[in-house]
Amino acid sequence: MKFFKIIKILMKNAIIRDSKVIGFVTVSIIQELASILVNIIFFNVIFANISSLAGWSFYQVLFLYAFSKTVMSISYAFTRFGLKDMGEQMIKHGDYDFHLIKPVDTMALVSFSRPRPTRLIAAVFYAGLSIYCAVKTGIHIAPVNLLWFLFLTIFGFVIFYCLEVITVIPSFKLIRVWSLPDIVPKMAEFMRYPIGIFSFPFKVFLFGFFPILAVSYIPSEALFYPPQTIKILYLVAIAVIFFIIVRALWKFYEKGYSSASS
């Protein structure tokens, strides 16, 4: 309960801070709408000469894009900036000391330390576009497919969060790791495409070692097509395994942490 109270306070303060910056919310909305427009034009150009992309129609691919951006926007609203701050300056400046003395799990506290609730506005836009695209595909989506999609999306979020965390853990030992927090947003650009367009080595890397494709592709595939047991088990297993590994690595490197003032 203490953790949720802290999160509530952090979210409230973030809303107050962002609302005091004149035009911040308006500019953010305009940026997201512009991004959506540009990407719709981009996919229209791609599909001007093809009928499908690795077996996926225009609206299915656009759904992948919108769904992946929904995941990213929710991440930006809650955990992205806290972890980014961890990788860029929290350790270097000794700010991590203040998180250690609080009676809350440090990995969770750091992750949620700098929420940006206004990013949820973007998540609403992208979620709306996802629903629109799902309807426009013309594919009958059975209730069981929708339930599998929602279930797998939860584990997709877990994997995405773990990938964000694992890219900032080196900051416990290294100082110059400013670019590491940007790895996941850059790699997330691959989430908008069907896995069939990638070569085998890329599939192995982006589906196994750095499974960011699994975050968007497996839930989306389960929404439009009959769910495949092996892929469902894989997503659940990799989410659980990654979370255990990330927790273990965080605790291991935290033990060797030396205060900036020591």
N, C-alpha and C positions, 0 to 999 in steps of 0.2 A: 504493500500500500504506500510505503514511503516513496518508492520509485515512481509510482503513478502520480503522486502529489507533486514530486519534483518536475516531472514531465509536463504536468498541467501548468505549473508556474513558468517553466521555460517557454511553452507555447504561447502563453498569455503575454509574456514580455516580448516575444518575437513579433506578435501581432501589433502590439503597441509601437514597437520600434519601426516596423515597416510602414505602418500607417502614418507616422510622423514625417516620412520622406515624401514630399509632394510629388505626385505623379508616379510613384514607384509601382503601385499595383496596375495602373493604366498602361504604363510602358511595358510591364511584364506580359500583360494580356495581348498587347499589340505584337510583341515579339513572338509569342507562341502562335498566334493566328497567322503571322507572316511565315513562320516555319512550316505550319501545316499547309499553307497555300503553295509554298515552294516545293514541298515534297509531293503534293498531289500532282503538280505540273511535271515534276521529275518522273513519277511513275507513269503518267500519261505519255510522256515521250518514250519511255521504255516499251510500253504496250502498244505504241503506234504501229509497230512492225511485227509484233508477236501476239499470239492469242493467250499464251500462258507462260509462266516462268517456273520451270521445274515442276510442271503439273498444277501450279497454283494460278488461279485467275487474278484479274486486276484487283477486284475487291478483297480477295483473300490476302494478297500481298499487302494491300493497303491496311487491312486489318492487322497484319503482323507488325507493320510500322506503328500504327496507332496503339496497339497493345504494348509494344516494347516501350514506347514513350510514356504510356501510363505508368508502367513499372518504374521507369526512371524518374518521373515527376514525383511519385509518392516517395521514392528514395530521397530525392532532393528536399522534400518537405520535412523529412524526419531525421535521416541519418547522414546524408551526403556531406554536409558542411562541418559537422562535428568531427567526422573521420578525416576530412580534408585538413582541418585545423590541426588534428593530431599529427598528420604526416608532415605538415609544413612548419609548425612552430611550437606546438604544445610541449613537446619533449625538450626542444632546444631552449625554450625560454623558461622552463621549469613550471609551467602552468599545470602540468600533469600532477604535481604535488597536491594541488587543491582537490583533485578528484580522488586521490588515494585516501585522504582523510575522511571522506564522506562514507556513511554506512550504506552504500549502494554498490552493486557490482560495477567495477570500473569500465569494463568493455561496453556495457549498456549505457552507463552515464556519459562516457565520451561520445558514443554514437549519437545520442540524443541531445548533446550539449548545445548545439546550434541549429535548432529547427527553423525552417522557413515555411510556415503554414500557408503563405500566399501561393506557394507552388502547387497547392492542392487545386487551385483554380485551373491551372494547366492540366492537371490530372483529370478534371471534370471534362474539359474540352476533348482530350484524347479518348477518354472512356466513351464519350458521346459519339465520337467518330468511329470507334470500334463497334459500337452497337449498330450504327448506320451501315457500316461495311458488312457486318454479319448478316443483316437483313437483305442487303443488295446482292449478296452472293447467290441468292435464290436457293440455297441449300437448306433443306429441312433440318433444323437443329432440334433433336429430341431432348426431352428433359434430362435423360440420363447423360447425354453429351454435355449439357450445360453444367450438371453437377460435377462431372469429371473435370471439366474445364476450371471451375471454381476451386475444386480440391487441389488440382495440380498447380494452379496459380499460387496458392499459399506456399508450396514447396519451391516454386520458382522464385518467390520473394526471398526465401531463406537462402537459396544459392546466390542470388544477386547480392544480398547483404554480406554473406561470407566472403565473396570475391572482393567487395569493398574493404572489408576488415583486413583480409590477408595481404592486401597491397600496401597497407600502412603499418603493419607490424614491424617491418624493417626499421622504422624510425626509432625503435627502442635502442638500436645499436648504431645506426648510421645517422649522420647529421644532414647531409645534402640529399634529401629524398623528396624534394618539392614536387617533382613531376610524377611520382608514383601514384598519388591519389587520382591522377587524371587517366590512369590506364583503363579503369573500368568504363568510364564514359566514352572513351575512344573505342574500346572493344565492343561496347554496346551497340555501335552502329551496325554490326553484323547481325544483330537480333531482328532486323527488319526484313531479312531475306529468307526464303525457304532453304532448308539445309541442302537440297538437291543441287544447288548451283555451285557448291564448294567442292574442291577436289578432296580426295581421300585423306591426305595428310592434314588439311585444314579441318576436316570433319573430326578426326581423331583429337586434334588439339582443342578445338572449340566446343567439342561435345564431351571430352574426357578430362584432359589436363586443366583446361580453363573453360568449364562447361557453361559458357554464357549463352550459347545457342539453345541449350536445353530450357533456359528460363522462359523463352517466348514460344519456341517451336512446338515442344511437346504438348503444352496446354492448348495451343491453337489447333494443332492437328487433332487432338481429342474432341475439340468442339465441332469440327467439320466432318470428321471421318470416324469410323468405328474405333474406339480406344484400343490400343495395343498393350496387352498385359506387360510385355517385357519393357516397354518404354515407361509405363507407369511405375513399375518396380524400380527401374533405373533412376528415374527422377527422385523418387522418395528416398532411395538408398543413397544417392550422391548428395542429397540435401542433408541427410542425417550425418553421413561420414564427414562432409565438409565442415559442418557445424562443430562436430567433436574435435576435428583437427584444428580448426580456428581457435576454439576455446583453449585447447591444450597449448598451442603456440603462444597465445596471448599471455596465459598464466606463466609459461616458461620464461618468456622474455621479460615479463614484468618483474619476476624475481631478481633479475640482474639489473634492474633499473636503478640508476644513481641520480639523486636529485641534482638539479642544475646548481643548487646552492651548496651542495656538499663537497 
